Amino acid sequence: MASTTRTVKRLQHYLINTKLKTYSFDSILDLMKKEPRFNSMTYNRLFSHFGRNNLHVEQLWEIMKQHGKVPNVYVYTTLNKCYSGNKKSINELRKDMNDRKVQPNTQYFNSVLKHYVEVGDKQTYEKIMAEMKHLEIKPDAHTYSILINGYGNAGNLEELKILANQILQLNIKPVDSIMSSMIHLFGKAKLFDTVMDLRKQMEELDIKPQILTMNSLLNSYGKGGMLDKVVEIRKQMDQLNIKPDIYTFNSLITCFGKAEKFDEVERLRNEMAHMNITPDVYTMSSLLNSYGKSGMLDKVVEIRKQMDQLNIKPNIQTFNLLIDCFGKAEKFDEVARLRNEMAQMNITPDVFTMSSLIFSYGKSGMHDKVVEIRKQMNQLNIKPDINVFNSFIDNYGRAKKFKEVNELLCQMNQADIKPDVYTMNCLINCYGKNGMLDTVVEIRKQ
């Protein structure tokens, strides 16, 4: 008996102070069945560990109840995370909490709130916020981050504006992280006036922005093509003594690259080198995209060589950019080499890879290659999008393969993908050039 007691105490010490890998769940379970002396802190540790992968949680819960242990709020919080997506279980846990008179805290409400935000139940998560207020439980930064995601994903931008004002007025820490998320969402929605208002409010409340906020501003204005604002934010960073990081440079390179300001792009690369900031795969992808779209093949080749020199492994996006660039330049030997390199690296092509290949081969009249790509898409179970369907229709139309064109239209209908103006133009072009005026008239009516 004394030996078992020492084992339980030793196990409890390990569970609280070390990693759980020391014991298997079965060995823990055996001891728990024999000895109901595990304390609350030990149960918390067990739920926290096994709850990460939703393993054995229900068994632990049942054993805890059998031993007459009263779960604390931490256990209920962990269980909520495990049952995320299961409204019934979360409601049953709350009832059990109320019956045992266990008081909820901010972390508990965050775990419930996260569930209802993920399922898009706006009415319920607003009720939860009202209950927190009634119980005088203060929301924290995580609470607001969950709400930001909820309103942002649902497109409730007016509620998001109100929330932004609350966060600024309350000066919720960390402001920088929260405001960065807000600016990203408003920038994505192209609500640049709101982005400017948030920045102005921060200045009025004497809230100094940090690197995350400035990077979000650069990213938002850059994607909106507002080059003057990008330059202004970069100057403000120097004035506020905020040092740029890799994300800053990636946003700037992307922005100036899109605007074909290549002297500025090269200046930024030199500045990165001077600051000992190593480019990453996203930096190189931005450079490939910018130089590739401008038809600067020599620079594309140079960037690809630099990636090897810096030991930066290309990803699917890198290959897509390279294939698109060399395909448009009709360098099909290089395209074939890139596809072989992808295969060697076990990188599976995606719908964007295939779209670039179809467009390039189709434009060059290589219909047999387009047919081959279509077969490969079926083999790899890559679902075509509207751009792929349009490229296929255009190619098969040019090749006078009208049966295949009709098959593609049927596939679009089955996939619930509606034709766009480009689809219609492709159809009118291919049928019109072949004197099929009745079909053209019918398409025009559609």
Residue pairs with C-beta under 8 A, 6 or more apart in sequence:
4 31
4 34
4 35
5 35
5 37
7 31
8 31
8 35
8 37
8 38
11 23
11 28
11 31
11 42
12 38
12 39
12 41
12 42
14 20
14 22
14 23
15 23
15 42
15 45
15 46
16 41
16 42
16 45
20 45
20 46
20 49
25 50
25 55
25 56
28 46
29 56
29 59
29 63
32 38
32 63
32 67
33 63
36 66
36 67
36 68
36 69
38 46
38 67
38 69
40 69
40 70
40 71
40 72
40 75
43 60
43 64
43 69
43 71
43 75
44 72
44 74
44 75
44 78
46 60
47 57
47 60
47 74
47 75
47 78
47 79
48 74
48 78
50 56
50 57
50 60
51 57
51 78
51 79
51 81
51 82
54 82
57 78
57 79
57 82
61 71
61 79
64 71
64 75
70 100
70 102
71 100
71 102
72 102
73 97
73 102
73 103
73 104
73 105
73 107
73 108
74 107
76 93
76 96
76 97
76 102
76 104
76 108
77 105
77 107
77 108
77 110
77 111
79 89
79 93
80 90
80 93
80 108
80 111
80 112
80 115
81 111
81 114
83 89
83 90
83 93
83 115
84 90
84 111
84 114
84 115
84 118
85 115
85 118
85 119
87 115
87 119
90 112
90 115
94 112
97 104
104 135
104 137
105 137
106 132
106 137
106 138
106 139
106 140
106 142
106 143
107 142
109 128
109 131
109 132
109 137
109 139
109 143
110 140
110 142
110 143
110 146
112 128
113 125
113 128
113 129
113 143
113 146
113 147
114 146
116 124
116 125
116 128
116 150
117 125
117 146
117 147
117 149
117 150
117 153
120 150
120 153
120 154
122 150
122 154
122 156
125 147
125 150
129 139
129 147
132 138
132 139
132 143
139 172
140 172
141 172
141 173
141 174
141 177
141 178
144 163
144 167
144 172
144 178
145 177
145 178
145 181
147 163
148 160
148 163
148 178
148 181
148 182
148 185
149 181
150 156
151 157
151 159
151 160
151 163
152 160
152 181
152 185
155 189
157 185
157 186
157 189
157 191
157 194
160 182
160 185
160 186
161 194
164 179
164 182
164 198
165 201
167 175
167 178
167 179
167 182
168 175
168 179
168 198
168 201
168 202
168 205
168 207
169 205
171 205
171 207
172 178
175 202
175 207
176 209
176 210
176 211
176 212
176 213
177 212
179 198
179 202
179 209
179 212
179 213
179 216
180 212
180 213
180 215
180 216
181 216
182 198
183 195
183 198
183 199
183 213
183 216
183 217
183 220
184 216
184 219
184 220
186 192
186 194
186 195
186 198
186 220
187 195
187 216
187 217
187 219
187 220
187 221
187 223
187 224
188 220
188 223
190 224
192 220
192 221
192 224
192 226
192 229
195 217
195 220
195 221
199 209
199 217
202 208
202 209
202 213
208 240
209 217
209 240
209 242
210 242
211 242
211 243
211 244
211 245
211 248
214 233
214 236
214 237
214 242
214 248
215 245
215 247
215 248
215 251
217 229
217 233
218 230
218 233
218 234
218 248
218 251
218 252
218 255
219 251
221 229
221 230
221 233
221 255
222 230
222 251
222 252
222 254
222 255
222 258
223 255
225 258
225 259
227 255
227 256
227 259
227 261
230 251
230 252
230 255
230 256
234 244
234 252
237 243
237 244
237 248
243 275
244 252
244 275
244 277
245 277
246 277
246 278
246 279
246 280
246 283
249 268
249 271
249 272
249 277
249 279
249 283
250 280
250 282
250 283
250 286
252 268
253 265
253 268
253 269
253 283
253 286
253 287
253 290
254 286
254 289
254 290
256 262
256 264
256 265
256 268
257 265
257 286
257 287
257 289
257 290
257 291
258 290
260 290
260 294
262 290
262 291
262 294
262 296
265 287
265 290
269 279
272 278
272 279
272 283
278 310
279 310
279 312
280 312
281 307
281 312
281 313
281 314
281 315
281 317
281 318
284 303
284 306
284 307
284 312
284 318
285 315
285 317
285 318
285 321
287 299
287 303
288 300
288 303
288 304
288 318
288 321
288 322
288 325
289 321
291 299
291 300
291 303
292 300
292 321
292 322
292 324
292 325
293 325
295 328
295 329
297 325
297 326
297 329
297 331
300 322
300 325
300 326
304 314
304 322
307 313
307 314
307 318
313 345
314 322
314 345
314 347
315 347
316 347
316 348
316 349
316 350
316 353
319 338
319 341
319 342
319 347
319 349
319 353
320 350
320 352
320 353
320 356
322 338
323 335
323 338
323 339
323 353
323 356
323 357
323 360
324 356
324 360
326 332
326 334
326 335
326 338
327 335
327 356
327 357
327 359
327 360
327 361
328 359
328 360
328 363
330 360
330 364
332 360
332 361
332 364
332 366
335 357
335 360
339 349
342 348
342 349
342 353
348 380
349 376
349 380
349 382
350 382
351 382
351 383
351 384
351 385
351 388
354 373
354 376
354 377
354 382
354 384
354 388
355 385
355 387
355 388
355 391
357 369
357 373
358 370
358 373
358 374
358 388
358 391
358 392
358 395
359 391
361 367
361 369
361 370
361 373
361 395
362 370
362 391
362 394
362 395
362 398
365 398
367 395
367 396
367 398
367 399
370 392
370 395
370 396
374 392
377 384
377 388
383 415
384 392
384 411
384 415
385 417
386 412
386 417
386 418
386 419
386 420
386 423
389 408
389 411
389 412
389 417
389 423
390 420
390 422
390 423
390 426
392 408
393 405
393 408
393 409
393 423
393 426
393 427
393 430
394 426
394 429
394 430
396 402
396 404
396 405
396 408
396 430
397 405
397 426
397 427
397 429
397 430
397 431
398 430
400 430
400 434
402 430
402 431
405 427
405 430
409 419
412 418
412 419
412 423
419 427
424 443
424 446
427 439
427 443
428 440
428 443
428 444
431 439
431 440
431 443
432 440
